[in-house]
Amino acid sequence: MSTLVKANERNDFKNSARRKIREGGNFPAVVYGNKVEPKAIYLDSAEFIKTIRETGRNGVLNLQVGKEKFSVMLHDVQVDSLKNDIVHADFRVVDMSTEVDADVNIVLVGEAKGVKEGGVLQQSLHQVSVTALPNDIPSEIEVDVTDLEVNDTITLADLKANKKYTLNQDDSEAIASVLPPQQEEVTDSGEEQEESDQEPEAIKEKNDEE
Protein backbone atom coordinates (compact mmCIF):
# COMPACT_ATOMS: atom_id res chain seq x y z
CA MET A 1 0.00 0.00 0.00
CA SER A 2 1.34 3.42 -1.00
CA THR A 3 2.35 5.88 1.70
CA LEU A 4 0.10 8.94 1.95
CA VAL A 5 1.78 12.31 1.44
CA LYS A 6 -0.25 15.51 1.78
CA ALA A 7 0.44 18.63 -0.29
CA ASN A 8 -1.17 22.00 -0.85
CA GLU A 9 -1.78 23.68 -4.18
CA ARG A 10 0.00 26.96 -4.82
CA ASN A 11 -1.20 29.76 -7.07
CA ASP A 12 1.38 32.46 -6.41
CA PHE A 13 4.51 31.91 -8.49
CA LYS A 14 6.52 34.97 -7.47
CA ASN A 15 10.00 34.48 -6.03
CA SER A 16 8.80 36.07 -2.81
CA ALA A 17 6.04 33.47 -2.54
CA ARG A 18 8.47 30.57 -3.05
CA ARG A 19 10.81 32.11 -0.48
CA LYS A 20 7.95 32.36 2.01
CA ILE A 21 7.10 28.70 1.40
CA ARG A 22 10.67 27.64 2.20
CA GLU A 23 10.86 29.90 5.25
CA GLY A 24 7.77 28.11 6.54
CA GLY A 25 9.54 24.74 6.49
CA ASN A 26 8.04 23.66 3.16
CA PHE A 27 9.31 23.31 -0.40
CA PRO A 28 7.67 24.00 -3.78
CA ALA A 29 7.06 21.16 -6.21
CA VAL A 30 5.09 20.18 -9.29
CA VAL A 31 3.08 17.03 -10.07
CA TYR A 32 2.42 15.93 -13.66
CA GLY A 33 2.23 12.99 -16.06
CA ASN A 34 -0.18 10.23 -17.11
CA LYS A 35 -2.64 12.72 -18.67
CA VAL A 36 -2.61 14.90 -15.53
CA GLU A 37 -2.16 18.61 -16.14
CA PRO A 38 0.90 19.98 -14.31
CA LYS A 39 -0.11 21.21 -10.87
CA ALA A 40 2.04 23.48 -8.68
CA ILE A 41 2.13 22.34 -5.04
CA TYR A 42 4.15 22.61 -1.85
CA LEU A 43 4.93 20.07 0.87
CA ASP A 44 6.25 19.96 4.43
CA SER A 45 10.01 19.36 4.17
CA ALA A 46 10.52 17.42 7.42
CA GLU A 47 7.55 15.12 6.83
CA PHE A 48 8.59 14.42 3.26
CA ILE A 49 12.21 13.62 4.17
CA LYS A 50 10.97 11.21 6.84
CA THR A 51 8.65 9.55 4.33
CA ILE A 52 11.22 9.19 1.56
CA ARG A 53 13.67 7.61 3.99
CA GLU A 54 11.06 4.99 4.83
CA THR A 55 9.83 4.29 1.29
CA GLY A 56 13.10 4.73 -0.59
CA ARG A 57 13.99 7.01 -3.48
CA ASN A 58 11.86 5.04 -5.96
CA GLY A 59 8.91 4.24 -3.72
CA VAL A 60 5.35 4.88 -4.92
CA LEU A 61 3.60 7.61 -2.94
CA ASN A 62 -0.09 8.40 -2.62
CA LEU A 63 -0.02 12.18 -3.08
CA GLN A 64 -3.09 14.03 -1.82
CA VAL A 65 -3.67 17.58 -3.07
CA GLY A 66 -6.94 18.87 -1.64
CA LYS A 67 -9.56 16.26 -2.56
CA GLU A 68 -7.46 14.78 -5.37
CA LYS A 69 -5.13 11.81 -4.96
CA PHE A 70 -2.38 10.67 -7.30
CA SER A 71 -0.06 7.66 -7.36
CA VAL A 72 3.33 9.29 -7.90
CA MET A 73 7.06 8.66 -7.90
CA LEU A 74 9.73 11.22 -7.10
CA HIS A 75 11.15 12.10 -10.52
CA ASP A 76 13.63 14.81 -9.62
CA VAL A 77 14.72 16.73 -6.54
CA GLN A 78 16.95 19.79 -6.18
CA VAL A 79 18.87 20.21 -2.92
CA ASP A 80 20.71 23.23 -1.54
CA SER A 81 24.20 21.77 -1.06
CA LEU A 82 25.08 24.28 1.65
CA LYS A 83 21.95 24.09 3.78
CA ASN A 84 21.07 20.53 2.71
CA ASP A 85 17.47 21.69 2.22
CA ILE A 86 15.11 20.61 -0.55
CA VAL A 87 14.70 23.49 -3.00
CA HIS A 88 12.23 21.95 -5.46
CA ALA A 89 10.88 18.54 -6.50
CA ASP A 90 9.08 16.96 -9.45
CA PHE A 91 6.53 14.19 -8.90
CA ARG A 92 5.49 11.98 -11.81
CA VAL A 93 1.99 10.47 -11.82
CA VAL A 94 2.20 6.76 -12.67
CA ASP A 95 -0.21 4.10 -13.87
CA MET A 96 0.32 1.16 -11.51
CA SER A 97 -0.31 -1.30 -14.37
CA THR A 98 2.18 0.32 -16.76
CA GLU A 99 5.96 -0.11 -16.63
CA VAL A 100 8.16 2.94 -16.00
CA ASP A 101 11.87 3.71 -16.26
CA ALA A 102 13.84 4.69 -13.16
CA ASP A 103 17.46 5.15 -12.10
CA VAL A 104 18.40 2.86 -9.22
CA ASN A 105 21.45 3.22 -6.98
CA ILE A 106 24.01 0.41 -6.97
CA VAL A 107 25.40 -0.48 -3.53
CA LEU A 108 28.50 -2.65 -3.11
CA VAL A 109 28.39 -5.13 -0.20
CA GLY A 110 31.06 -7.36 1.30
CA GLU A 111 34.85 -7.06 1.48
CA ALA A 112 36.60 -8.07 -1.74
CA LYS A 113 39.33 -10.73 -1.52
CA GLY A 114 41.54 -8.53 -3.66
CA VAL A 115 41.32 -5.66 -1.16
CA LYS A 116 42.58 -7.96 1.59
CA GLU A 117 45.57 -8.65 -0.67
CA GLY A 118 46.34 -4.95 -1.00
CA GLY A 119 44.25 -4.14 -4.07
CA VAL A 120 41.99 -1.09 -4.44
CA LEU A 121 38.25 -1.48 -4.98
CA GLN A 122 36.90 0.89 -7.60
CA GLN A 123 33.19 1.42 -8.32
CA SER A 124 32.65 2.52 -11.91
CA LEU A 125 28.85 2.49 -12.00
CA HIS A 126 26.78 4.08 -9.25
CA GLN A 127 23.34 4.01 -10.90
CA VAL A 128 21.60 1.85 -13.48
CA SER A 129 18.41 2.44 -15.46
CA VAL A 130 15.70 -0.19 -15.05
CA THR A 131 12.19 -0.76 -16.40
CA ALA A 132 9.47 -2.30 -14.23
CA LEU A 133 6.00 -1.80 -12.82
CA PRO A 134 6.03 1.09 -10.29
CA ASN A 135 5.78 -1.22 -7.28
CA ASP A 136 8.58 -3.44 -8.59
CA ILE A 137 11.22 -0.70 -8.92
CA PRO A 138 13.88 -1.59 -6.31
CA SER A 139 15.05 1.07 -3.86
CA GLU A 140 18.62 -0.07 -4.58
CA ILE A 141 20.51 -2.95 -6.15
CA GLU A 142 23.11 -4.68 -3.98
CA VAL A 143 26.19 -6.15 -5.63
CA ASP A 144 28.28 -8.64 -3.62
CA VAL A 145 32.00 -8.07 -4.24
CA THR A 146 33.27 -10.65 -1.71
CA ASP A 147 34.76 -12.97 -4.35
CA LEU A 148 36.34 -10.16 -6.38
CA GLU A 149 40.13 -10.67 -6.65
CA VAL A 150 42.86 -8.37 -7.95
CA ASN A 151 42.23 -7.53 -11.66
CA ASP A 152 38.69 -8.98 -11.47
CA THR A 153 35.71 -6.96 -12.70
CA ILE A 154 31.96 -7.29 -12.12
CA THR A 155 29.74 -6.17 -14.99
CA LEU A 156 25.99 -5.79 -15.37
CA ALA A 157 25.99 -9.20 -17.05
CA ASP A 158 27.11 -10.73 -13.73
CA LEU A 159 24.00 -9.56 -11.87
CA LYS A 160 21.54 -12.28 -11.00
CA ALA A 161 18.52 -12.28 -13.28
CA ASN A 162 15.52 -10.55 -11.76
CA LYS A 163 12.14 -11.19 -13.36
CA LYS A 164 10.59 -8.10 -11.78
CA TYR A 165 12.70 -5.55 -13.63
CA THR A 166 14.78 -5.18 -16.80
CA LEU A 167 18.16 -3.48 -17.03
CA ASN A 168 18.30 -0.85 -19.77
CA GLN A 169 22.08 -0.57 -20.13
CA ASP A 170 24.74 -2.62 -21.91
CA ASP A 171 25.58 -5.87 -20.10
CA SER A 172 29.27 -5.20 -20.64
CA GLU A 173 29.28 -2.06 -18.47
CA ALA A 174 31.64 -2.47 -15.51
CA ILE A 175 30.17 -2.02 -12.03
CA ALA A 176 33.28 -2.54 -9.91
CA SER A 177 36.81 -3.87 -10.15
CA VAL A 178 39.84 -4.44 -7.93
CA LEU A 179 42.94 -2.64 -9.11
CA PRO A 180 46.38 -4.06 -8.28
CA PRO A 181 48.41 -2.40 -5.50
CA GLN A 182 50.15 0.76 -6.74
CA GLN A 183 53.89 0.33 -7.03
CA GLU A 184 56.11 3.18 -5.77
CA GLU A 185 58.08 4.79 -8.58
CA VAL A 186 61.83 5.41 -8.16
CA THR A 187 63.51 8.24 -10.07
CA ASP A 188 67.09 8.39 -11.27
CA SER A 189 67.84 11.25 -8.86
CA GLY A 190 66.88 9.09 -5.91
CA GLU A 191 64.38 11.66 -4.66
CA GLU A 192 61.37 10.32 -2.86
CA GLN A 193 58.08 10.58 -4.73
CA GLU A 194 55.18 12.23 -2.99
CA GLU A 195 52.24 9.98 -2.48
CA SER A 196 48.98 11.09 -4.07
CA ASP A 197 45.81 9.63 -2.64
CA GLN A 198 42.91 10.27 -5.00
CA GLU A 199 39.54 9.67 -3.52
CA PRO A 200 36.54 9.02 -5.78
CA GLU A 201 34.24 11.99 -6.25
CA ALA A 202 31.51 12.04 -3.64
CA ILE A 203 28.16 11.10 -5.08
CA LYS A 204 25.24 13.00 -3.49
CA GLU A 205 21.85 11.31 -3.52
CA LYS A 206 18.82 13.09 -4.39
CA ASN A 207 17.58 9.80 -2.61
CA ASP A 208 16.70 10.73 0.31
CA GLU A 209 17.33 9.69 -0.47
CA GLU A 210 16.49 10.29 -0.30
Summary of the structure (lengths in Angstrom):
residues: 210
radius of gyration: 22.0
end to end distance: 19.4
largest distance: 77.8
contacts: 561
relative contact order: 0.16
helix: 14%
strand: 42%
